[in-house]
Amino acid sequence: MWQITYDDVESIAIGAGILGTGGGGNPYLGRLLMQSLIEQGRTATVIRIEDIADDALVTEVGGMGAPTVGIEKLPNGEEPRWVIEALERYIGRPIDAIICAEIGGANSIQPLVAAALTGKPVLDGDGMGRAFPELQMSTHFIDGAPCTPAALVDEKNNCIIFGSITDPYALEKFARDLCILMGCRAELAVPVMTGAQVKRSAVRSTLSLSKRLGDAVRLARARKTSITDAILAVTGGAELFIGKLVDVQRRTTGGFARGEILVEGLGRFHHQWMRVAFQNENLVAWMGDQPEACDQVVICVPDLICLIETESGEPVTTEQLRYGLRMTVLGIPCSDKLRTPLALKVVGPAAFGYPEVTYVPMPKVTGVGLE
Amino acid sequence: MWQITYDDVESIAIGAGILGTGGGGNPYLGRLLMQSLIEQGRTATVIRIEDIADDALVTEVGGMGAPTVGIEKLPNGEEPRWVIEALERYIGRPIDAIICAEIGGANSIQPLVAAALTGKPVLDGDGMGRAFPELQMSTHFIDGAPCTPAALVDEKNNCIIFGSITDPYALEKFARDLCILMGCRAELAVPVMTGAQVKRSAVRSTLSLSKRLGDAVRLARARKTSITDAILAVTGGAELFIGKLVDVQRRTTGGFARGEILVEGLGRFHHQWMRVAFQNENLVAWMGDQPEACDQVVICVPDLICLIETESGEPVTTEQLRYGLRMTVLGIPCSDKLRTPLALKVVGPAAFGYPEVTYVPMPKVTGVGLE
């Protein structure tokens, strides 16, 4: 159990930004909001998943939409509280604890804001062990957790409750459509789970992992040691590419930011190119020795493709991609919960429209990184 | 107070079909469903609006979508019950009575089905005194009734609750979009009103008016007397045109059936043409002495433009429009509740995209037609 400090928010924003693989929303606004709440004497208590009662009610809270819109459309700030209260009114019972839907910039901070606004604890874990663009891509749903009730609110407190929905894919479709109507940025709380369900299906300790990761980056920055080494030591990942971003194709379509980047190698990657495709989050990375022939798959979902600014170690989220960025591409092995045959049907490359890409799991380092 | 009989359903389908001005959905399926419920010993009790308690809870139930889809996509049959139960779960109180959202083919039968399935009474009235394509076009909303809570279900029992929504226009937008995702046909219950609100804002006695109108058509048919005269005697309307449908432009777009028809005059309307524009319901009728120069406005919303098959007196709904139909175009004065300056902003020609059309109220006959 631990109380989130002003400084923790800084580290979590960096760490979750890296683990968010480009998505999860830009943490800047959420970080400011949470830090101002802490300055007003409100904070969030983080508790371990093993410490929640089996019959406690837990819900995920997070932002839905395109990160390209999230940086422009200001929230009201009360959405995390509104969406939880809407769920509580619907089920007629209080929610006991909050958990992150995903580890990613804004969406790792939102639950802390929700906790600070409602006084409820946050569990140390999430439902992806990274960020993913669509609702059904959750370890809870893969484990069979019901996808309703769910609540969606916008900055005007337009509030919509999903009472019963065929399956998480249908929920994704309905909620995404409403989210687009709401201006491509809405707040979602789903599913309502028991503590027992969370213990079974959550990816554990990802909030503390984000904090450790952010701490490591900040320490390396201060000591002027290798930021990449610091990240890899905490995550058990590997450095895949270093280069300069020379092309971005990005469009906001169907409620997502979709596109590709091309990175030209620098240093030991000179005369090599890397292409990375994304749908809010980075999906597949290919390499080649010609910009137009980047067709060797290097890494793909569900393993994590993390783009960091080489100099600062800051995570580069999808909406920040721009010509000239010097970036380091890291690969981080995903949680084992995403590597089962059942999970790969939901979060493997074919689920994102790349049936020709075969998922080859990155080797894991025992005791380090995502559980 | 009266019990709906097998025969009443027949008459209401005809009468409400005429008052539905082309929309409200095709009554065929609903009529079969209601008649089979009556054969199973279930029925609906209709009570007068003045007899409901001021603090009773009342909701409207009806189908939403494009009538062109409604005739092809079969419902489950239980949707009216599901949608009311969803609202009751949300508000934590039983609904005491049901009222028609509009008078129109299917949507005057749906509340009877809901009543037969739930045992709740139906009030003799509705929120339009005709049919309109969009949610905000309701005398209750014009009077300021809150537009939430509302519930929307589809034939798979996907169930969505609107907890709070800025205004009825926003509800229309959200619900329409979901309805399109649900396959352009869904069941909606909205708003939850007190008996006092209903007494203030409903258009009264429209269910019994529909029945009287249907009875009159059937009697005229049996007696081989003028069907038009029978309709006009009950509604206080006027015969505007008689002719043959020679062109239909109709597309299902944005969740609506939109388009125009061209009718070539017969008999005393020889060498004249009438053009009628519709969005589910008939909106504006123009006349002229050339098919390409039909630009004299004869009648427009909110007054009723009713198309009936000349021979049988059967109402012709939007999805039934086809080349060669012999039809009589009738105009019926709308309820006074739709003629206030406030109402005309919501249901006048400009609200449908015809700012150049000026609404000139049809003269009313005292004691006859819509109150």
Chai-1 contact restraints between the chains, C-beta under 6 A:
chainA,res_idxA,chainB,res_idxB,connection_type,confidence,min_distance_angstrom,max_distance_angstrom,comment,restraint_id
A,A86,B,G163,contact,1.0,0.0,6.0,A-B,restraint_1
A,K156,B,T166,contact,1.0,0.0,6.0,A-B,restraint_2
A,N157,B,S164,contact,1.0,0.0,6.0,A-B,restraint_3
A,N158,B,I165,contact,1.0,0.0,6.0,A-B,restraint_4
A,N158,B,T166,contact,1.0,0.0,6.0,A-B,restraint_5
A,C159,B,G163,contact,1.0,0.0,6.0,A-B,restraint_6
A,C159,B,S164,contact,1.0,0.0,6.0,A-B,restraint_7
A,I160,B,F162,contact,1.0,0.0,6.0,A-B,restraint_8
A,I161,B,I161,contact,1.0,0.0,6.0,A-B,restraint_9
A,I161,B,G163,contact,1.0,0.0,6.0,A-B,restraint_10
A,F162,B,I160,contact,1.0,0.0,6.0,A-B,restraint_11
A,G163,B,A86,contact,1.0,0.0,6.0,A-B,restraint_12
A,G163,B,C159,contact,1.0,0.0,6.0,A-B,restraint_13
A,G163,B,I161,contact,1.0,0.0,6.0,A-B,restraint_14
A,S164,B,N157,contact,1.0,0.0,6.0,A-B,restraint_15
A,S164,B,C159,contact,1.0,0.0,6.0,A-B,restraint_16
A,I165,B,N158,contact,1.0,0.0,6.0,A-B,restraint_17
A,T166,B,K156,contact,1.0,0.0,6.0,A-B,restraint_18
A,T166,B,N158,contact,1.0,0.0,6.0,A-B,restraint_19
A,D177,B,D177,contact,1.0,0.0,6.0,A-B,restraint_20
A,D177,B,L181,contact,1.0,0.0,6.0,A-B,restraint_21
A,L181,B,D177,contact,1.0,0.0,6.0,A-B,restraint_22
